[in-house]
């Protein structure tokens, strides 16, 4: 599921009742986070499922950055660890949250 964000992965499960997906991210030091679990009804993942996965990933990234930065000298260290385009997507919101 790199189409959602780099590092987001999925596990496919198939049994007698159908095909299922577990979408998770394991690039945070403290845990593996399950973003969404759902039953596949078609070959293509439904737009609603993709939207939910993206929203939960962004919320997780923001929460992780806030927790990390509360004890860190700068937010840039967090984004260096996370890579990708995370800084451009979330720095404004994180700075706003930290300055509350």
Phi, psi and omega in degrees: 000036175298346176293337177279300177199151176301135179095348177278127184236165177224151174243129177260135180232131179232131174217192185297334182268358176137193180254138182230155178230141171241119182253129186216168174226134184234029182259008175263146186291331189270341184190167167261125183253125175274120182273326183191147173230136182200161176268132177279129178251338179223173178297320183269138178292133183298142179304324178296321177293317179297319179298316179296317179299313180298316180298315180294323177296314180298318178296319178297317179297316179296312179300319180294320179295318179297313178299316181297317187283345178295333179244004184255152180291333180205155179286338182297330178296320178298312183291331175297321178290321185282328179068190178066207182259024185300320184297314182294330182283326193236354186299321180297312181293321180295315178300321179296316180294320181291334183267008178292000000 
